[in-house]
Amino acid sequence: MKRDAREGLLISPIRNGTVIDHITGGEALNVLKIIGITGATTESISVATNVKSGKMAKKDIVKIENRELMKEEVNRIALIAPNASINIIRNYEVFVKKGVEIPHILVGVVQCPNPGCISNTNEPIDSKFEVLPKGLHCLYCDWMITRDITSHLI
Amino acid sequence: MNHIISIRDLSRNEIDQLIDEASRIQSSRFNDQLLKGKILALLFFEPSTRTRMSFEAAMARLGGTAIGLDSVEASSMAKGETLADTIRVVSGYADTIVLRHPKEGAARLASEFASVPVINAGDGAGQHPSQTLLDLYTIRQSMAIEGVSVGLLGDLRYGRTAHSLAYALSLYGATLHTISPKGLELPSSIADELREAGTEIVEHRDVSEIIGSLDVLYVTRIQRERFPDSASYFKVASSYRVTPELLTDVRDHLIVLHPLPRLDEIDPKVDQLPYARYFEQSRNGIPVRMAMLQKVM
């Protein structure tokens, strides 16, 4: 808890919720976007960006009060912050600490950049991408996203 | 469910089985009542002559019945119905759906909502597996596909038939020679993937450089709408035209294929030469589509 208290200089510890640590520097806002947190959501959120880190040159930290992230939400984060660690906090204590895993299939996370793709129409489907070593492969139109994945986040 | 959406979903063994079956069918070894009492729904949301008619003919030759839309304007799609709903409804009317749609991935979506098999008859710039199967079938009528040397000529950027054929030929260890105007080259994503799979791809600007060492010349249409004006189109199109003069010093067994319709890419005088196989290729659509219907129904 000492470590948390030190970080508290930047952002306060939380009683219950989720702390996402070791996010790639500068990606905190994208992490919030990827887990669906916008200005319209009700959670209390603390964000620290470009914090000095021993492991990484700079890291971001996100704290979300009163919300424990689901496994699927956690794994989406791996797309842009593969070194992130997730701490589920209960009564100021770390209840569970885990890393992130890149999922095999991403459903409704990124938008296909191909304007001719059926997933960009009014059909009742979510976008669906297969995660491959060289990028994301649209399972509808076979388009590949090989760079700048964050700009395609839904 | 036994859908046929993309040539990439089929293994070499499955492709060989379909081609073998098409070959048996063409030798009149098939049951002409096999699909008696079965109904095929043809949902064509884009114009088509060959594909639509050959699926209808294939179904009729197997004893079945085909039903379909006459136009999108006459369908509920014009009222704003989603493709997903159309597919769910038509699944209740027919035993198999053949779909052509302007959006890429439409057939994949259809397969998710259909309760009967779906065959992709072309989805935008995407896949058109029955065309690829009949291309392969036509090659195999003349020679073994294994290790064949194929020239892909024309618009290789937007031409879906060339993309699908390139993927399929890579399963057979073919060497691909690409000949396309600047800006219409085979997309690097496809070329890289094929090279990673071990396929040799050699790029050329001029077909005369390579014509003498080809077994197959696969010609695709250069679409006028890809060019800013008619003058620039004609300049490019004329330099990619197949003429009798081009074919004076070629291998005896060379075959020239084209998915049709052709415009200016092949001089009509080539039709009389023994190399011209594009009309035969088009006719092969019947046995190949019969084999596909037998497989899924």
Chai-1 contact restraints between the chains, C-beta under 6 A:
chainA,res_idxA,chainB,res_idxB,connection_type,confidence,min_distance_angstrom,max_distance_angstrom,comment,restraint_id
A,G116,B,E104,contact,1.0,0.0,6.0,A-B,restraint_1
A,G116,B,G124,contact,1.0,0.0,6.0,A-B,restraint_2
A,C117,B,E104,contact,1.0,0.0,6.0,A-B,restraint_3
A,C117,B,G105,contact,1.0,0.0,6.0,A-B,restraint_4
A,I118,B,K103,contact,1.0,0.0,6.0,A-B,restraint_5
A,I118,B,G105,contact,1.0,0.0,6.0,A-B,restraint_6
A,I118,B,A106,contact,1.0,0.0,6.0,A-B,restraint_7
A,I118,B,L109,contact,1.0,0.0,6.0,A-B,restraint_8
A,E123,B,T82,contact,1.0,0.0,6.0,A-B,restraint_9
A,E123,B,L83,contact,1.0,0.0,6.0,A-B,restraint_10
A,E123,B,A84,contact,1.0,0.0,6.0,A-B,restraint_11
A,E123,B,L109,contact,1.0,0.0,6.0,A-B,restraint_12
A,P124,B,A84,contact,1.0,0.0,6.0,A-B,restraint_13
A,I125,B,L109,contact,1.0,0.0,6.0,A-B,restraint_14
A,Y140,B,G105,contact,1.0,0.0,6.0,A-B,restraint_15
A,Y140,B,R108,contact,1.0,0.0,6.0,A-B,restraint_16
A,C141,B,E104,contact,1.0,0.0,6.0,A-B,restraint_17
A,C141,B,G105,contact,1.0,0.0,6.0,A-B,restraint_18
A,C141,B,G126,contact,1.0,0.0,6.0,A-B,restraint_19
A,M144,B,S189,contact,1.0,0.0,6.0,A-B,restraint_20
